[in-house]
Amino acid sequence: MKSLAIVMLSILSTACAVHSTQAQTDSTTLGTSSINPESIKNLAPFPKSQAGFQRYVIHLPANGSDETYQVELIAGKTEQVDCNMHRLNGNIAEKDLAGWGYNYYEFTTQGQMASTMMACPNRPKSEKFITGATQLVRYNSRLPIVVFVPNGYELKYRLWKAQDIQAAPVN
C-alpha cells in the first residue's frame, strides 16, 4: 500500500509540474529515459507562475556524469522575418531561491529586435525562432531547472557535453 502511495504521488507531481503551471516540461534522454525522482521532489519550493510569465520546468535524467554536461537556456520568439539576421533584445538572469540555496532563472525583454540591414528583393519572409542572450547552466539531475519567461515567448534548451581532456603540447 505504501509503494502504491509513492507511485501515485510521483505521477501526481509530474502531472502538476506539466499542467497546473502552464509550463512546458522537457526531459532529454542521455542513456536513460527516466527523470530523476529527486528532481520532481525538489520542485516544491520553487515559485509558481508569476503574473505575465509562464513557468518552464526542465527535469533532466540522471546520467552518472552530471559534471560533464551543461545546459544552454535559449529564450526567444517565433516571428515572420526577412533574409536578415535577427536578434532579440533580452537576457536571462539568475535569481536566488531565498533560504534554499537553489537558483531559478528569469528571461526579461522589452520585445525589441535588432537585425542586419541587407536588401532582400524577391525573397519571401519565413518563420524563425529569434533568440536573445543565452545562458549556460550546470547540469544537475537532482534539481529541476526553473525558468520564468514572459507570455508570448518560448524557452528551448540545448545540452553540451565535454569531450575527453587532452594534453596540451609544450612549445
C-alpha positions in Angstrom: 0.0 0.0 0.0 2.9 2.4 0.8 4.5 1.7 -2.5 1.3 2.5 -4.3 1.0 5.8 -2.5 4.6 6.7 -3.5 4.0 5.8 -7.2 0.7 7.8 -7.2 2.5 10.8 -5.6 5.2 10.6 -8.2 2.7 10.6 -11.1 0.7 13.4 -9.5 3.8 15.5 -9.0 4.8 15.0 -12.7 1.3 15.9 -13.9 1.2 19.0 -11.7 4.6 20.1 -13.0 3.4 19.8 -16.6 -0.2 21.0 -16.5 -1.1 23.2 -13.5 1.6 25.7 -14.0 1.1 26.0 -17.8 4.7 25.1 -18.1 6.5 23.1 -20.6 8.3 20.1 -19.1 11.1 18.6 -21.1 13.2 15.7 -20.4 16.1 14.7 -22.5 17.3 11.1 -22.9 21.0 10.6 -22.2 21.3 6.9 -21.9 18.2 6.7 -19.8 14.6 7.8 -20.3 13.7 8.2 -16.7 13.5 11.5 -14.9 15.4 11.6 -11.6 12.6 11.4 -8.9 14.7 13.7 -6.7 14.3 16.5 -9.3 10.5 16.2 -9.1 10.5 16.2 -5.3 12.8 19.3 -5.3 10.3 21.3 -7.4 8.1 22.1 -4.5 10.0 25.2 -3.1 10.2 27.0 -6.4 7.8 29.9 -7.1 4.7 29.2 -9.1 4.0 31.2 -12.3 4.1 34.9 -11.9 1.6 37.3 -13.5 2.6 37.9 -17.1 5.0 34.9 -17.1 5.0 31.2 -17.9 7.0 28.9 -15.8 9.1 26.4 -17.7 10.4 23.4 -15.8 13.2 21.1 -17.2 13.7 17.8 -15.4 17.0 16.1 -16.5 17.6 12.4 -16.3 20.4 11.1 -14.1 23.3 10.1 -16.4 26.1 9.2 -13.9 28.3 12.1 -15.0 26.4 15.3 -14.5 29.7 17.2 -14.3 30.5 16.6 -18.0 27.3 18.3 -19.2 25.9 21.8 -19.3 22.5 23.1 -20.3 22.2 26.2 -22.6 18.9 28.0 -21.9 17.6 29.7 -25.1 14.7 32.1 -24.8 13.0 33.7 -27.8 10.0 34.1 -30.0 9.0 32.7 -33.4 8.5 35.5 -35.9 8.0 36.1 -39.6 11.3 37.6 -40.7 13.1 38.5 -43.9 16.5 37.3 -45.0 18.4 39.4 -42.5 20.0 38.1 -39.3 17.8 39.0 -36.3 18.4 39.2 -32.6 16.0 39.7 -29.7 17.0 42.3 -27.0 16.7 40.4 -23.7 18.7 38.4 -21.2 18.3 35.5 -18.7 19.1 36.5 -15.1 19.9 34.0 -12.4 17.7 34.5 -9.2 18.2 33.1 -5.7 15.6 31.0 -4.1 15.9 32.5 -0.6 16.5 30.1 2.2 17.1 27.0 -0.1 20.4 27.6 -1.8 18.7 26.9 -5.2 18.6 29.1 -8.3 16.0 29.8 -10.9 16.1 32.0 -14.0 14.0 34.8 -15.4 14.1 36.0 -19.0 13.3 39.7 -19.4 12.9 41.6 -22.7 11.3 44.8 -24.0 10.5 42.9 -27.2 12.8 44.9 -29.4 14.6 43.1 -32.2 17.8 44.2 -34.0 18.7 43.0 -37.5 21.2 43.4 -40.2 20.0 45.8 -43.0 20.6 43.7 -46.2 18.2 44.2 -49.0 16.0 41.1 -49.6 14.5 41.5 -53.0 12.2 38.7 -54.2 12.7 36.7 -51.0 9.6 35.7 -49.0 9.5 36.1 -45.3 10.0 32.9 -43.3 9.2 31.8 -39.7 12.2 31.7 -37.5 12.9 31.3 -33.8 14.6 34.7 -32.8 16.7 34.4 -29.6 18.0 36.8 -27.0 21.1 36.2 -25.0 21.5 32.5 -23.9 22.6 31.2 -20.5 24.8 28.2 -19.8 23.8 26.5 -16.5 25.2 23.5 -14.7 23.6 20.1 -15.4 22.1 18.8 -12.2 19.7 15.9 -12.5 18.8 16.2 -8.8 17.2 19.7 -9.3 14.8 21.0 -11.8 15.8 24.0 -14.0 13.0 26.5 -13.5 12.8 29.5 -15.9 10.2 32.2 -16.0 9.5 33.6 -19.5 7.1 36.4 -20.4 3.9 35.4 -22.0 4.3 35.2 -25.8 7.9 34.0 -25.6 9.3 30.4 -25.5 12.1 28.6 -23.9 14.2 26.0 -25.6 17.4 24.4 -24.4 20.5 22.6 -25.7 22.8 20.1 -24.0 26.6 20.5 -24.1 28.9 17.6 -23.4 32.5 18.0 -22.5 35.0 15.9 -24.5 37.9 13.9 -23.0 40.7 16.0 -21.5 43.5 16.5 -24.0 47.2 17.1 -23.1 48.4 20.5 -24.4 51.7 20.4 -26.3 54.7 22.2 -24.8 56.4 24.6 -27.2 
